[in-house]
Amino acid sequence: MTLDAKPLVHIVGLGSMGAILAVDLLRFADCSIVPLFRSKNRLEQFQNETQNTVSVRKLYLENSPLFEKKLQLSSSPETFKPTHIKNIVITTKTYQTKDSLKPYLPYIDNNTNLILIQNGLGVLEVLRSEVFTDINKRPNLFQGVISHGCFQDKDHPFRFNHAGAADLKIARLPWDPEDMVQSLDSLRVDTQENELVRLLTGNPFAKEFGVKFMTYQELLLGQLYKFLVNACMNSVTATLDCVNGEMAGHCSSVFELIVKESLQVLRAAYEPFFRYEKDYSNKKDYPELAINSVLDAEKMVKDVEYIGCVVNSKNSSSMRQDTLYLRDTEIDYINGYVVRLGEKYNIDTNANRMIKELVNLRLHLNRSRAAVAAK
């Protein structure tokens, strides 16, 4: 089967976030979607169990409607037909990024648009130093920070529950770490000339999915904000094995320990970013950012509880889902990232170190209990 002559988007990682993105792109944008599964076995499972159909139930809409979209094509490293990849979305776990990209590197070049939609920090450094080492073949790289709440249906491996609608912030990532600051004019160029940016920012998809295209410094503000939300919500719900809303009204003291410690470390590691207000305030063609007031510890604790426990009250965090399904977690790229930075900058990170070890312990307990039950 061949695809229609319309923008083609490959999605690596058809999990919760990949699924809701795929379904809404097919609902609201004129494009084709091809999921790239990690193995031929996983691909065949998808094809046999769903007949190439991805399903998302919108829990936040009245009557929780189920949207199902049949895909024309799906593939895996073993079945991929050699062809240039124009647009590729990575929604795998952070620690899976390098390996998931490896089979497709021959088909990615400087004309490819690649966007990372993931939790955690640290992947950009891996791509620079270990994956795209030839600077002449590096793709146009973008980052997505997604706030939608979604989790896998326990009875259907390829059905997902979209628990809370929020937004998707995207920006072009700098290959050169010295090029952190971008002008607003650079956004206008990408909006006019880049196929993936036009697709994601075009309506009605952008309106329905809450897409916001911005400069890297604006994105980094949103990324660090989301990072702090995840450092609290993902790790604590995984440890306690609870749905988000169950913690409402009882979690602020724990969140305060995590947020205050994390912010101290992030201010040391991203010192130039936290100087942006001073260096670029009132400069033409550069956005005004209230970095220090947005990333205020007291405000963040309140925001985390509201966004995590109220807006996404029905959501089961991705890290909790990982521990329930006995999968490795992203803890090393979230609270573990804070621990590594703390060691680098000689800052104590006892709260993040403790929550990191508790998540690992929860996963160990779940795996041990599952092994005993299987005997």
Protein Blocks (a to p, Z undefined) as FASTA:
>chain_A
ZZddddddddehiafklmmmmmmmmmmpccddddddfbfklmmmmmmmnnopacdddfkb
ghiiadddddfbdcdfkloccdddfbdcdfbdfklmmmmmmmmmmmgcfkbccddddede
hjlmmmmmmmmmplklcccddddddfbdcdddfklmkbccdfbccbdddddddfblklmb
ccfklmmmmmmmmmklmmmmpcfklmmnopacddfklmmmmmmmmmmmmmmmmmmmmmno
pafklmgoplmmmmmmmmmmmmmmmmmmmmmmmmmmmmmgoiahiacddfklmmgfklmm
mmmmmmmmmmmmmpccfklmmmmnopacfklmmmmmmmmmmmmnopacfkmmmmmmmmmm
mmmmmmmmmmmmmZZ
